[in-house]
Amino acid sequence: MTATQPRGLRRRAALLAAAVDLLTEGGFAAVTHRAVAQRAQLPLAATTYYFTSRDHLLAEAFACLVDSELAATRAWVTDHGLEQIIDEVADADRGRQLALWELYVHAGRDPALQQLARRWTDGCVAIVADALGLPAHDPTARLIYTTVTAQWLEHVVEQRPVADARALLALALRAVPSRPDTQGTPSASGD
């Protein structure tokens, strides 16, 4: 079902916000129809009215999370530069980060979630490419994204030192061919 009336739109948005909150607090298993309805302070029947199944609810919650995190990441990189992204990762809400990684794990088993995982990856690569002044399909953008992602995963899961991640990103950025100064800071090549 879709919500078209203002009240329906508000209820659906409240349910999705509750699902995202539960996803970031307790992971995939925490998102049940009952828990979402309770968190949104709506009747249980509202969840099944707006979402045909738990899988549908989870996919919509992951989509909301991906979209909000991509927007936040793009704004952060625009304001601070790609060179500082490791600091943003280190300071970000750990629950939200774990939820994004959980999306990848479940997407490996659920084809419906694969498109959401790709949307996250492709969006992040586009952010990196824009920050480097490269076309989105340039393999250098994907290489830098992969470096950041590996460091991000190691920090979130293994609590590795942020300084090590900063050093590895700096090394990777030095390997980027000369690029325009898009952030008001020297290019990675030192120009």
C-alpha positions as YAML, in Angstrom:
chain: A
units: angstrom
residues:
- id: 1
  name: MET
  ca: [0.00, 0.00, 0.00]
- id: 2
  name: THR
  ca: [1.05, 3.57, -0.50]
- id: 3
  name: ALA
  ca: [0.23, 6.59, 1.56]
- id: 4
  name: THR
  ca: [-1.24, 9.49, -0.38]
- id: 5
  name: GLN
  ca: [-3.10, 11.46, 2.26]
- id: 6
  name: PRO
  ca: [-1.15, 13.70, 4.67]
- id: 7
  name: ARG
  ca: [-2.04, 11.52, 7.66]
- id: 8
  name: GLY
  ca: [-0.97, 8.38, 5.78]
- id: 9
  name: LEU
  ca: [2.28, 10.01, 4.71]
- id: 10
  name: ARG
  ca: [3.03, 11.00, 8.31]
- id: 11
  name: ARG
  ca: [2.24, 7.52, 9.63]
- id: 12
  name: ARG
  ca: [4.39, 5.82, 7.00]
- id: 13
  name: ALA
  ca: [7.26, 8.24, 7.67]
- id: 14
  name: ALA
  ca: [6.95, 7.60, 11.42]
- id: 15
  name: LEU
  ca: [7.09, 3.85, 10.84]
- id: 16
  name: LEU
  ca: [10.16, 4.18, 8.62]
- id: 17
  name: ALA
  ca: [11.91, 6.46, 11.11]
- id: 18
  name: ALA
  ca: [11.18, 3.93, 13.84]
- id: 19
  name: ALA
  ca: [12.50, 1.09, 11.67]
- id: 20
  name: VAL
  ca: [15.73, 3.00, 10.93]
- id: 21
  name: ASP
  ca: [16.18, 3.76, 14.63]
- id: 22
  name: LEU
  ca: [15.70, 0.10, 15.53]
- id: 23
  name: LEU
  ca: [18.01, -0.98, 12.73]
- id: 24
  name: THR
  ca: [20.78, 1.29, 13.99]
- id: 25
  name: GLU
  ca: [20.23, 0.37, 17.64]
- id: 26
  name: GLY
  ca: [19.86, -3.38, 17.38]
- id: 27
  name: GLY
  ca: [20.52, -4.45, 13.83]
- id: 28
  name: PHE
  ca: [18.48, -6.47, 11.40]
- id: 29
  name: ALA
  ca: [16.91, -8.70, 14.05]
- id: 30
  name: ALA
  ca: [15.55, -5.72, 16.00]
- id: 31
  name: VAL
  ca: [13.26, -4.64, 13.16]
- id: 32
  name: THR
  ca: [9.96, -6.45, 13.62]
- id: 33
  name: HIS
  ca: [6.47, -5.20, 12.84]
- id: 34
  name: ARG
  ca: [5.63, -5.15, 16.53]
- id: 35
  name: ALA
  ca: [8.77, -3.27, 17.57]
- id: 36
  name: VAL
  ca: [8.39, -0.72, 14.78]
- id: 37
  name: ALA
  ca: [4.74, -0.06, 15.59]
- id: 38
  name: GLN
  ca: [5.56, 0.27, 19.27]
- id: 39
  name: ARG
  ca: [8.46, 2.68, 18.60]
- id: 40
  name: ALA
  ca: [6.30, 4.77, 16.24]
- id: 41
  name: GLN
  ca: [3.43, 4.69, 18.76]
- id: 42
  name: LEU
  ca: [1.07, 3.39, 16.10]
- id: 43
  name: PRO
  ca: [-1.14, 0.30, 15.97]
- id: 44
  name: LEU
  ca: [0.50, -2.93, 14.84]
- id: 45
  name: ALA
  ca: [-1.88, -3.07, 11.87]
- id: 46
  name: ALA
  ca: [-0.31, 0.12, 10.50]
- id: 47
  name: THR
  ca: [2.91, -1.72, 9.71]
- id: 48
  name: THR
  ca: [1.16, -4.33, 7.60]
- id: 49
  name: TYR
  ca: [-1.00, -1.68, 5.95]
- id: 50
  name: TYR
  ca: [2.00, 0.27, 4.66]
- id: 51
  name: PHE
  ca: [4.50, -2.58, 4.29]
- id: 52
  name: THR
  ca: [3.50, -5.91, 2.77]
- id: 53
  name: SER
  ca: [6.10, -7.90, 4.71]
- id: 54
  name: ARG
  ca: [8.99, -7.57, 7.13]
- id: 55
  name: ASP
  ca: [11.34, -7.80, 4.14]
- id: 56
  name: HIS
  ca: [9.55, -4.84, 2.53]
- id: 57
  name: LEU
  ca: [9.82, -2.86, 5.78]
- id: 58
  name: LEU
  ca: [13.53, -3.69, 6.11]
- id: 59
  name: ALA
  ca: [14.26, -2.77, 2.51]
- id: 60
  name: GLU
  ca: [12.53, 0.59, 2.94]
- id: 61
  name: ALA
  ca: [14.38, 1.21, 6.21]
- id: 62
  name: PHE
  ca: [17.72, 0.38, 4.59]
- id: 63
  name: ALA
  ca: [16.82, 2.67, 1.66]
- id: 64
  name: CYS
  ca: [16.12, 5.55, 4.06]
- id: 65
  name: LEU
  ca: [19.39, 4.91, 5.86]
- id: 66
  name: VAL
  ca: [21.38, 4.77, 2.61]
- id: 67
  name: ASP
  ca: [19.82, 7.98, 1.28]
- id: 68
  name: SER
  ca: [20.35, 9.93, 4.51]
- id: 69
  name: GLU
  ca: [23.93, 8.69, 4.94]
- id: 70
  name: LEU
  ca: [24.83, 9.49, 1.32]
- id: 71
  name: ALA
  ca: [23.47, 13.02, 1.72]
- id: 72
  name: ALA
  ca: [25.34, 13.49, 5.00]
- id: 73
  name: THR
  ca: [28.57, 12.09, 3.55]
- id: 74
  name: ARG
  ca: [28.37, 14.28, 0.46]
- id: 75
  name: ALA
  ca: [27.77, 17.38, 2.61]
- id: 76
  name: TRP
  ca: [30.63, 16.47, 4.94]
- id: 77
  name: VAL
  ca: [33.11, 15.88, 2.10]
- id: 78
  name: THR
  ca: [32.02, 19.14, 0.44]
- id: 79
  name: ASP
  ca: [32.62, 21.05, 3.68]
- id: 80
  name: HIS
  ca: [35.79, 19.30, 4.90]
- id: 81
  name: GLY
  ca: [37.41, 17.53, 1.97]
- id: 82
  name: LEU
  ca: [38.03, 13.91, 1.18]
- id: 83
  name: GLU
  ca: [41.39, 14.00, 2.92]
- id: 84
  name: GLN
  ca: [39.59, 14.27, 6.28]
- id: 85
  name: ILE
  ca: [36.94, 11.57, 5.70]
- id: 86
  name: ILE
  ca: [38.63, 9.15, 8.10]
- id: 87
  name: ASP
  ca: [37.92, 11.60, 10.93]
- id: 88
  name: GLU
  ca: [34.26, 11.68, 9.96]
- id: 89
  name: VAL
  ca: [34.13, 7.89, 9.93]
- id: 90
  name: ALA
  ca: [35.81, 7.74, 13.33]
- id: 91
  name: ASP
  ca: [33.31, 10.20, 14.83]
- id: 92
  name: ALA
  ca: [30.16, 8.88, 13.13]
- id: 93
  name: ASP
  ca: [27.36, 7.08, 14.93]
- id: 94
  name: ARG
  ca: [28.61, 3.51, 15.30]
- id: 95
  name: GLY
  ca: [25.10, 2.04, 15.18]
- id: 96
  name: ARG
  ca: [24.38, 3.68, 11.83]
- id: 97
  name: GLN
  ca: [27.71, 2.45, 10.50]
- id: 98
  name: LEU
  ca: [27.03, -1.10, 11.64]
- id: 99
  name: ALA
  ca: [23.58, -0.96, 10.04]
- id: 100
  name: LEU
  ca: [25.15, -0.04, 6.70]
- id: 101
  name: TRP
  ca: [27.58, -2.93, 6.99]
- id: 102
  name: GLU
  ca: [24.71, -5.21, 7.95]
- id: 103
  name: LEU
  ca: [23.02, -4.19, 4.71]
- id: 104
  name: TYR
  ca: [26.00, -5.63, 2.83]
- id: 105
  name: VAL
  ca: [25.86, -8.89, 4.74]
- id: 106
  name: HIS
  ca: [22.15, -9.37, 4.12]
- id: 107
  name: ALA
  ca: [22.41, -8.22, 0.50]
- id: 108
  name: GLY
  ca: [24.72, -11.17, -0.08]
- id: 109
  name: ARG
  ca: [21.77, -13.44, 0.66]
- id: 110
  name: ASP
  ca: [18.86, -11.27, -0.45]
- id: 111
  name: PRO
  ca: [18.81, -10.09, -4.07]
- id: 112
  name: ALA
  ca: [16.22, -7.42, -3.19]
- id: 113
  name: LEU
  ca: [18.78, -5.73, -0.95]
- id: 114
  name: GLN
  ca: [21.59, -5.94, -3.52]
- id: 115
  name: GLN
  ca: [20.30, -2.87, -5.35]
- id: 116
  name: LEU
  ca: [20.36, -0.89, -2.09]
- id: 117
  name: ALA
  ca: [23.92, -2.01, -1.39]
- id: 118
  name: ARG
  ca: [24.89, -0.97, -4.92]
- id: 119
  name: ARG
  ca: [23.18, 2.38, -4.43]
- id: 120
  name: TRP
  ca: [25.32, 2.95, -1.35]
- id: 121
  name: THR
  ca: [28.54, 1.86, -3.09]
- id: 122
  name: ASP
  ca: [27.87, 3.77, -6.30]
- id: 123
  name: GLY
  ca: [26.86, 6.86, -4.34]
- id: 124
  name: CYS
  ca: [30.06, 6.74, -2.30]
- id: 125
  name: VAL
  ca: [32.19, 6.25, -5.42]
- id: 126
  name: ALA
  ca: [30.46, 9.26, -6.99]
- id: 127
  name: ILE
  ca: [31.23, 11.36, -3.90]
- id: 128
  name: VAL
  ca: [34.89, 10.33, -4.08]
- id: 129
  name: ALA
  ca: [35.03, 10.99, -7.82]
- id: 130
  name: ASP
  ca: [33.51, 14.44, -7.38]
- id: 131
  name: ALA
  ca: [35.96, 15.26, -4.59]
- id: 132
  name: LEU
  ca: [38.87, 14.18, -6.79]
- id: 133
  name: GLY
  ca: [37.51, 15.95, -9.88]
- id: 134
  name: LEU
  ca: [37.27, 12.63, -11.74]
- id: 135
  name: PRO
  ca: [34.51, 11.00, -13.78]
- id: 136
  name: ALA
  ca: [32.43, 8.60, -11.66]
- id: 137
  name: HIS
  ca: [33.60, 5.61, -13.74]
- id: 138
  name: ASP
  ca: [37.31, 6.39, -13.20]
- id: 139
  name: PRO
  ca: [38.95, 3.40, -11.48]
- id: 140
  name: THR
  ca: [40.95, 5.77, -9.26]
- id: 141
  name: ALA
  ca: [37.73, 6.87, -7.56]
- id: 142
  name: ARG
  ca: [36.83, 3.25, -6.87]
- id: 143
  name: LEU
  ca: [40.34, 2.56, -5.55]
- id: 144
  name: ILE
  ca: [40.15, 5.46, -3.08]
- id: 145
  name: TYR
  ca: [36.62, 4.44, -2.08]
- id: 146
  name: THR
  ca: [37.87, 0.91, -1.46]
- id: 147
  name: THR
  ca: [40.71, 2.22, 0.68]
- id: 148
  name: VAL
  ca: [38.35, 4.34, 2.77]
- id: 149
  name: THR
  ca: [35.84, 1.51, 3.06]
- id: 150
  name: ALA
  ca: [38.40, -1.03, 4.22]
- id: 151
  name: GLN
  ca: [39.70, 1.40, 6.82]
- id: 152
  name: TRP
  ca: [36.16, 2.22, 7.88]
- id: 153
  name: LEU
  ca: [35.27, -1.45, 8.33]
- id: 154
  name: GLU
  ca: [38.45, -2.11, 10.29]
- id: 155
  name: HIS
  ca: [37.74, 0.86, 12.56]
- id: 156
  name: VAL
  ca: [34.08, -0.05, 13.18]
- id: 157
  name: VAL
  ca: [34.60, -3.77, 13.67]
- id: 158
  name: GLU
  ca: [38.16, -4.07, 14.99]
- id: 159
  name: GLN
  ca: [38.59, -0.63, 16.57]
- id: 160
  name: ARG
  ca: [41.92, -0.12, 14.79]
- id: 161
  name: PRO
  ca: [43.74, 3.18, 15.36]
- id: 162
  name: VAL
  ca: [42.42, 6.12, 13.36]
- id: 163
  name: ALA
  ca: [45.96, 7.40, 12.79]
- id: 164
  name: ASP
  ca: [46.79, 4.25, 10.82]
- id: 165
  name: ALA
  ca: [43.72, 4.76, 8.64]
- id: 166
  name: ARG
  ca: [44.61, 8.42, 8.05]
- id: 167
  name: ALA
  ca: [48.14, 7.42, 6.98]
- id: 168
  name: LEU
  ca: [46.87, 4.78, 4.55]
- id: 169
  name: LEU
  ca: [44.37, 7.20, 2.98]
- id: 170
  name: ALA
  ca: [47.08, 9.84, 2.62]
- id: 171
  name: LEU
  ca: [49.29, 7.27, 0.89]
- id: 172
  name: ALA
  ca: [46.46, 6.30, -1.47]
- id: 173
  name: LEU
  ca: [45.66, 9.93, -2.25]
- id: 174
  name: ARG
  ca: [49.32, 10.63, -3.09]
- id: 175
  name: ALA
  ca: [49.01, 8.00, -5.80]
- id: 176
  name: VAL
  ca: [46.14, 9.89, -7.46]
- id: 177
  name: PRO
  ca: [47.27, 11.69, -10.62]
- id: 178
  name: SER
  ca: [47.27, 15.47, -10.47]
- id: 179
  name: ARG
  ca: [43.75, 16.73, -9.95]
- id: 180
  name: PRO
  ca: [42.07, 20.08, -9.70]
- id: 181
  name: ASP
  ca: [41.85, 21.78, -6.32]
- id: 182
  name: THR
  ca: [38.18, 21.15, -5.55]
- id: 183
  name: GLN
  ca: [38.21, 21.57, -1.78]
- id: 184
  name: GLY
  ca: [40.43, 24.57, -1.20]
- id: 185
  name: THR
  ca: [43.28, 22.30, -0.12]
- id: 186
  name: PRO
  ca: [46.34, 21.16, -2.04]
- id: 187
  name: SER
  ca: [45.74, 18.32, -4.45]
- id: 188
  name: ALA
  ca: [46.82, 14.83, -3.45]
- id: 189
  name: SER
  ca: [49.79, 15.08, -5.75]
- id: 190
  name: GLY
  ca: [51.11, 18.10, -3.86]
- id: 191
  name: ASP
  ca: [50.45, 20.64, -6.63]
...
